Amino acid sequence: MNPRNEKLTLPEVLTEIRMSRAAFYRMRARGKAPKCHKLPNGQIRVRRSDLDAWFNDCEVAPC
């Protein structure tokens, strides 16, 4: 499997970005979170490539 297509669970994402579940869901409600995929069982997955792209977009340009 291509690592860029790896699907991360929500706990894995939260650990990596060091964010609480509540904060993540607030960001998601505002459309500021990485692209999420909801499975038929209600679980959330985030593609590695989507998380990396989101994280890169969060970087602040140096002054």
C-alpha positions, 0 to 999 in steps of 0.5 A: 500500500502506498503510504500517502494513501494510508488511512489514519484513524481519528486517534492517530490524527489527534496524537500526531497534531496534538489536538483534543477531539473537541478542538478537532470537531470545532475546526471541522465544523468551521471547515478548517480541519483536514479532509475527513472520510466517514465510514458507514460505521460512523468512524472517521478516517483521514488520508495521510496525503490530506493530513500532510497537505493540511499541515503544510497549509497551516505553516506560517511564512517567516517574518 
